[in-house]
Amino acid sequence: MSLNPDDQLQRALAFRDLHAAPGAFVMPNVWDAGTASLLTGLGYQALAGTSGGLASSLGRPDGANLVRREETLANARALVGATHLPVSADLEGGFGAGPEHVAETIRLAADAGLVGGSIEDATGDPQAPLYPFAEAVARVRAAVLAARELDFPFTLTARAENFLYGQPDLDDTIRRLQAFEEAGADVLFAPGLPDAESVRAVCAAVSRPVSVLAAGPLLTLTVDQLGELGARRISLGSGLSRVALTATLHAARDIQHTGSFAALTDALPYATVNALLSAPGPDWP
């Protein structure tokens, strides 16, 4: 979907303003038009894609470079077309090693109707999972320059992936995030932080809004508690898609092993699903 420029501008301004308001907000991650439409009706203020949820919907494991850029952008267009909300996307590593690849990805993301996106410093190479510091910063700088050339304020999130790739070095994570901030990133994100103190340390070390992934040990905290630690935005990552897969797997196994269809009795009625997806709006139950 190609958004009307005025519509995209309004979504972009709303998304930017969310990050400037007090407190923390949850930006849930959706993986298809149906989930985007459903969560729009629950009253969330912005939506994000999820590389993990998209990968699983394509029958693939999640991981750098396992989903093509064209597939991510097609998914982005579907999400944007299913909601009136601002949509940001996980643009992985920019789908290319060079800064020019990252810049092109930002331009294509904007063309797809997105008003924000994240670029990570993961390489996809198990032997060298993270870009060296200088290369990582250069890639973020290229993304920032491409975003600033657009006709609307594209909210760029820069991600430091240490904790997701077996390098739990908080000092290096903070060093990278500070450099990404200096390069012009609008939001900073270090997914996989292990505890409240690491969240507090990251948030205190930078002056731009920090996104925090609700996963692992952080699931014991609430939205308000993460906000008190300094988080501005809270991501659910692939969490909701895994909830859906979990429910499907459990129901299918119950049917297979017991012959009983009891697991289906908790499903939303067919008519309810049709009603929910027929008229998106903030007044859904």
Long-range contacts (C-beta under 8 A, 24 or more apart in sequence): 1-77, 1-78, 1-80, 1-81, 1-112, 1-113, 2-111, 2-113, 3-80, 3-113, 5-151, 5-152, 8-110, 8-113, 8-115, 8-152, 9-151, 9-152, 11-84, 11-85, 11-86, 11-87, 11-115, 12-86, 12-115, 12-116, 12-152, 12-153, 12-154, 12-155, 13-152, 13-153, 14-45, 14-46, 14-86, 15-46, 15-86, 15-88, 15-115, 15-116, 15-155, 16-153, 16-155, 16-186, 18-45, 18-46, 18-86, 18-233, 19-155, 19-186, 19-187, 19-209, 19-232, 19-233, 20-209, 23-224, 23-227, 24-223, 24-224, 24-226, 24-227, 24-231, 24-232, 24-233, 24-234, 25-232, 25-233, 25-234, 26-214, 26-223, 26-233, 26-234, 26-236, 27-88, 27-211, 27-233, 27-234, 27-235, 27-236, 28-236, 28-240, 29-53, 29-90, 29-235, 29-236, 29-237, 29-238, 29-239, 29-240, 29-241, 30-79, 30-240, 31-56, 31-57, 31-75, 31-241, 32-57, 32-75, 32-78, 32-79, 33-78, 33-79, 33-81, 33-82, 34-82, 34-277, 35-240, 35-241, 36-78, 36-79, 36-82, 36-83, 36-87, 37-82, 37-83, 37-276, 37-277, 37-280, 38-276, 38-277, 40-82, 40-83, 40-84, 40-85, 40-280, 40-281, 41-276, 41-280, 41-281, 41-282, 41-283, 41-284, 42-284, 43-282, 44-85, 45-85, 45-86, 46-85, 46-86, 46-87, 46-88, 47-79, 47-83, 47-85, 47-86, 47-87, 47-88, 48-87, 48-88, 48-89, 48-90, 48-116, 48-235, 49-75, 49-76, 49-79, 49-87, 49-88, 49-89, 49-90, 50-90, 50-236, 50-237, 50-238, 50-240, 50-241, 51-90, 51-92, 51-238, 52-237, 52-238, 52-241, 52-242, 53-238, 53-240, 53-241, 56-238, 56-241, 56-242, 56-245, 57-241, 62-238, 63-124, 64-92, 64-93, 64-120, 64-122, 64-123, 64-124, 65-92, 65-93, 65-95, 65-124, 67-92, 68-95, 69-95, 69-105, 69-108, 73-108, 73-109, 73-112, 76-109, 76-112, 76-113, 76-114, 77-112, 77-113, 80-112, 80-113, 80-114, 81-113, 82-280, 83-280, 84-280, 86-115, 86-116, 87-113, 87-114, 87-115, 87-116, 88-114, 88-115, 88-116, 88-117, 88-118, 88-155, 88-157, 89-114, 89-116, 89-117, 89-118, 90-117, 90-118, 91-117, 91-118, 91-119, 92-119, 92-120, 92-122, 93-119, 93-120, 93-121, 93-122, 93-123, 93-124, 93-139, 94-119, 94-139, 94-143, 97-123, 97-131, 98-139, 99-138, 99-139, 99-141, 99-142, 100-142, 102-139, 102-140, 102-142, 102-143, 102-146, 103-142, 103-143, 103-145, 103-146, 104-146, 105-143, 106-143, 106-146, 106-147, 106-150, 106-154, 106-156, 107-146, 107-149, 107-150, 109-154, 110-147, 110-150, 110-152, 110-154, 114-154, 115-152, 115-153, 115-154, 115-155, 116-154, 116-155, 116-156, 116-157, 116-186, 116-187, 117-154, 117-155, 117-156, 117-157, 118-156, 118-157, 118-158, 118-159, 118-187, 118-189, 119-143, 119-156, 119-157, 119-158, 119-159, 120-159, 120-160, 120-161, 121-158, 121-159, 121-160, 121-161, 121-176, 122-159, 122-161, 122-164, 122-165, 129-161, 129-165, 129-166, 129-167, 130-161, 130-162, 130-165, 130-167, 133-175, 133-176, 133-179, 136-160, 136-176, 136-179, 136-180, 137-176, 137-179, 137-180, 137-183, 140-179, 140-180, 140-183, 140-184, 140-185, 141-183, 141-184, 143-185, 144-183, 144-184, 144-185, 145-184, 148-184, 155-186, 155-187, 156-184, 156-185, 156-186, 156-187, 157-185, 157-186, 157-187, 157-188, 157-189, 157-211, 158-183, 158-185, 158-187, 158-188, 158-189, 159-189, 159-190, 159-191, 160-188, 160-189, 160-190, 161-190, 161-191, 161-192, 162-190, 162-192, 163-190, 163-191, 163-192, 163-193, 163-194, 164-191, 164-192, 168-194, 170-198, 170-201, 170-202, 173-202, 174-201, 174-202, 174-205, 174-206, 177-202, 177-205, 177-206, 178-205, 178-206, 181-206, 181-207, 181-208, 187-211, 187-232, 187-233, 189-213, 189-235, 191-215, 191-235, 191-237, 192-216, 193-218, 196-221, 196-225, 196-229, 199-226, 199-229, 199-230, 199-231, 200-229, 200-230, 202-230, 203-229, 203-230, 203-231, 204-230, 209-233, 211-235, 213-237, 214-239, 215-239
